[in-house]
């Protein structure tokens, strides 16, 4: 955000309003380049289509939850929240699932919003040679490792990661979507229960 021509306030506001790191960064880049609103919205939707998969996977756990929870909980859904919830939910009661999800979501939401502000303040102070771009893939790798528990999940991880890297040059960050769908397909093919 600090490196773009987008105002600091507008850039920071994308954190609490959008709360989706990859989409937020893409939106900042598109705003900075003067892209049309339709392009910005379409890009954010394409990048965040993975949340449809996350929602589908978590839906059985929220099916009997109160309606207010079903309406509020999706705003807290982010990659780390899904990853950690998917691993822990099978071992928790329904009320503990809601508490766990809320604790994860609110903590991440507040941390993301505060750290975006910190980044705006100190971002210009960091040396240009410091490559922070590696941080995002490392976070996703750290989230992935605990979910690899059997042959289907290993196959999904390997195929999804490989295809995502190979398709990285696709426009509108479609490589991520192609990789995710490929990983899901591989996991389904390797799952003897399907």
PLY file of the C-alpha trace (Angstrom):
ply
format ascii 1.0
element vertex 194
property float x
property float y
property float z
element edge 193
property int vertex1
property int vertex2
end_header
0.00 0.00 0.00
2.77 2.39 0.97
4.43 1.96 -2.44
1.26 2.88 -4.38
-0.35 6.22 -5.14
-3.49 5.14 -3.29
-3.94 7.26 -0.16
-2.88 5.64 3.09
-6.38 5.99 4.52
-8.03 4.35 1.49
-5.38 1.64 1.45
-5.78 0.94 5.16
-9.60 0.93 4.85
-9.37 -2.06 2.52
-8.23 -4.17 5.51
-11.38 -3.95 7.65
-13.75 -3.64 4.68
-12.44 -6.40 2.42
-10.51 -8.58 4.91
-9.00 -10.75 2.18
-5.26 -10.27 1.75
-4.80 -11.37 -1.86
-7.86 -9.47 -3.05
-6.86 -6.43 -1.01
-3.40 -6.29 -2.61
-4.83 -6.82 -6.10
-7.38 -4.05 -5.53
-4.66 -1.65 -4.38
-2.60 -2.48 -7.51
-5.62 -1.99 -9.77
-6.63 1.27 -8.08
-3.04 2.47 -8.45
-3.07 1.66 -12.17
-6.41 3.43 -12.72
-8.38 0.30 -13.62
-12.14 0.53 -14.13
-14.40 -0.30 -11.19
-15.86 -3.31 -13.03
-12.36 -4.78 -13.52
-11.51 -4.22 -9.85
-14.72 -5.89 -8.64
-14.38 -8.82 -11.08
-10.77 -9.39 -10.03
-11.67 -9.41 -6.32
-14.50 -11.86 -6.97
-12.28 -14.21 -8.98
-9.54 -14.15 -6.35
-12.00 -14.78 -3.54
-13.93 -17.59 -5.23
-11.96 -19.96 -3.00
-14.15 -18.75 -0.13
-17.04 -20.57 -1.79
-15.09 -23.81 -1.33
-14.23 -22.88 2.26
-17.87 -22.07 2.99
-19.04 -25.34 1.51
-16.58 -27.28 3.64
-17.62 -25.50 6.85
-21.38 -25.37 6.11
-22.21 -28.69 7.78
-20.77 -27.36 11.04
-22.90 -24.20 10.93
-26.13 -25.69 9.60
-27.86 -25.74 13.01
-26.26 -22.52 14.28
-28.43 -19.48 15.03
-29.30 -17.34 12.02
-27.36 -14.33 13.36
-24.24 -16.51 13.47
-24.78 -17.79 9.94
-24.94 -14.16 8.75
-22.02 -12.82 10.82
-19.50 -15.66 10.60
-18.71 -15.39 6.86
-17.15 -11.95 7.32
-14.48 -13.55 9.50
-13.67 -16.28 6.97
-10.09 -16.04 5.76
-7.50 -18.60 4.69
-5.94 -19.11 8.16
-9.34 -19.19 9.86
-10.58 -21.87 7.47
-7.38 -23.91 7.68
-7.31 -23.99 11.48
-11.08 -24.48 11.84
-11.17 -27.35 9.36
-8.57 -29.22 11.39
-10.13 -28.59 14.82
-13.90 -28.62 14.14
-14.31 -32.42 14.05
-13.05 -32.61 17.65
-15.19 -29.78 19.08
-18.80 -29.47 20.20
-21.04 -27.12 18.21
-20.81 -24.30 20.76
-17.02 -24.76 21.03
-16.80 -24.61 17.23
-18.48 -21.21 17.24
-16.25 -19.94 20.05
-13.12 -21.27 18.36
-14.10 -19.80 14.98
-14.99 -16.43 16.54
-11.72 -16.31 18.48
-9.71 -17.12 15.35
-11.64 -14.72 13.14
-11.72 -11.74 15.49
-8.04 -12.16 16.41
-6.99 -12.33 12.77
-9.31 -9.48 11.79
-7.91 -7.16 14.46
-4.31 -8.22 13.84
-4.65 -7.74 10.06
-6.19 -4.31 10.47
-3.60 -3.14 13.02
-0.65 -4.63 11.12
-1.77 -2.93 7.91
-1.58 0.38 9.78
1.84 -0.53 11.17
3.00 -1.44 7.67
1.90 1.95 6.37
3.91 3.67 9.09
7.10 1.59 8.96
6.93 0.27 5.39
8.95 3.14 3.98
11.62 2.60 6.65
12.43 -0.96 5.56
15.39 -1.52 3.23
14.39 -1.96 -0.42
16.52 -5.12 -0.62
14.31 -6.85 1.96
12.07 -9.16 -0.11
8.86 -9.62 1.86
7.10 -11.27 -1.09
8.18 -14.69 0.18
6.11 -14.21 3.35
2.75 -14.94 1.67
3.71 -18.34 0.21
5.35 -19.30 3.51
2.15 -18.48 5.42
0.12 -20.65 3.06
2.65 -23.47 3.39
2.48 -23.24 7.19
-1.33 -23.45 7.00
-1.21 -26.40 4.62
1.13 -28.70 6.54
-1.24 -29.61 9.43
-4.03 -30.49 6.99
-1.97 -33.12 5.14
-3.01 -36.23 7.04
-3.44 -38.96 4.41
-2.87 -39.88 0.76
-5.80 -37.83 -0.67
-4.79 -34.66 1.20
-1.13 -35.13 0.21
-2.14 -35.62 -3.43
-4.38 -32.56 -3.29
-1.58 -30.47 -1.79
1.08 -31.58 -4.27
-1.14 -31.29 -7.36
-2.72 -28.03 -6.22
0.63 -26.43 -5.41
2.29 -27.62 -8.61
-0.55 -26.48 -10.85
-0.75 -23.12 -9.04
2.95 -22.52 -9.65
2.71 -23.64 -13.28
-0.36 -21.47 -13.90
1.03 -18.48 -12.02
1.17 -16.33 -15.14
-2.55 -16.50 -15.88
-4.36 -13.16 -15.82
-6.53 -12.05 -12.89
-4.70 -14.45 -10.54
-6.57 -17.35 -12.14
-3.60 -19.63 -11.46
-4.71 -19.84 -7.84
-8.21 -20.92 -8.85
-6.96 -23.44 -11.42
-4.54 -24.83 -8.82
-7.22 -25.08 -6.14
-9.64 -26.88 -8.45
-6.88 -29.23 -9.64
-5.96 -30.03 -6.04
-9.59 -30.73 -5.17
-9.88 -33.01 -8.20
-6.71 -34.89 -7.26
-7.91 -35.32 -3.68
-11.24 -36.66 -4.87
-9.57 -39.12 -7.26
-7.32 -40.41 -4.49
-10.07 -40.68 -1.87
-11.33 -44.27 -1.71
-14.57 -43.14 -0.04
-15.69 -41.01 -2.99
0 1
1 2
2 3
3 4
4 5
5 6
6 7
7 8
8 9
9 10
10 11
11 12
12 13
13 14
14 15
15 16
16 17
17 18
18 19
19 20
20 21
21 22
22 23
23 24
24 25
25 26
26 27
27 28
28 29
29 30
30 31
31 32
32 33
33 34
34 35
35 36
36 37
37 38
38 39
39 40
40 41
41 42
42 43
43 44
44 45
45 46
46 47
47 48
48 49
49 50
50 51
51 52
52 53
53 54
54 55
55 56
56 57
57 58
58 59
59 60
60 61
61 62
62 63
63 64
64 65
65 66
66 67
67 68
68 69
69 70
70 71
71 72
72 73
73 74
74 75
75 76
76 77
77 78
78 79
79 80
80 81
81 82
82 83
83 84
84 85
85 86
86 87
87 88
88 89
89 90
90 91
91 92
92 93
93 94
94 95
95 96
96 97
97 98
98 99
99 100
100 101
101 102
102 103
103 104
104 105
105 106
106 107
107 108
108 109
109 110
110 111
111 112
112 113
113 114
114 115
115 116
116 117
117 118
118 119
119 120
120 121
121 122
122 123
123 124
124 125
125 126
126 127
127 128
128 129
129 130
130 131
131 132
132 133
133 134
134 135
135 136
136 137
137 138
138 139
139 140
140 141
141 142
142 143
143 144
144 145
145 146
146 147
147 148
148 149
149 150
150 151
151 152
152 153
153 154
154 155
155 156
156 157
157 158
158 159
159 160
160 161
161 162
162 163
163 164
164 165
165 166
166 167
167 168
168 169
169 170
170 171
171 172
172 173
173 174
174 175
175 176
176 177
177 178
178 179
179 180
180 181
181 182
182 183
183 184
184 185
185 186
186 187
187 188
188 189
189 190
190 191
191 192
192 193
